[in-house]
Amino acid sequence: MTNSSAYGPETRIISLLQGLATAILAVAAFALVVATVAAALGLLPWLTLPVSFGETVYTQAGIVIQTGAAVLLLVLLTFIPSAARVMRLEATHRDFSICMSDVADAYAACHRADRAGAFTLASEFDSVKERIAFLRQHPDLGNLEPDVLEAAAQMSHTSREIAEIYSDENVARARTFLRERMEEIETFRDRIGQANTQSHELHRYLEQVELEEDINASQLQRLEEQFGETLTKLGFRRVASRPAGNVVAMPSATAAE
């Protein structure tokens, strides 16, 4: 981006129209003042206008209108210097903004190259010179003014430590490390999820086993009760105490008993 290309067509048209209007106003004021002075000296005739109000005719209306218009234009001319100063200030401000934009673009390009390790010279003079040469060879920034290139090169040299710390290599290494850490975290999270799933399954199996054992124990108890009642009906006497094991000791009995 250059200073000439930064001015848009609208800005140039507005500046041209402002200058043209100022020139027309100055020429008209000068011509009207000269004609009024010449008319007052009798060199030129006064402006004649048939002005009447009702039945009253004002024969001096042309003189009054011509003199008033000349005075009005002279008053307007007094505003031309201030308007010119405002226009110069606007142009200066626009030039400053454009220049700062160019410096920012050049510094950004130089800083990116510095982060990539394009500059190797250490001394300030050689480092700035190397950066200026790089900017002159840049396809989009080579046509900038030398002051802009020098300012951007000095800014890049001042921030060379930042470019070294946050170089592309260091940033890529940090991103790789963080990516690996994220993968480890994802792997650990998957393992925790699998462990939770297995734990829930084992807990469910344990509950099922305990439930089956309770059912089997209750069925066994009911079976023992039924078997005891059957033995009692058959005339066998149940022994209160049991020996070791699940064997029920029963005394021998005959059918006569």
Summary of the structure (lengths in Angstrom):
residues: 257
radius of gyration: 53.5
end to end distance: 125.3
largest distance: 176.9
contacts: 591
relative contact order: 0.06
helix: 73%
strand: 2%
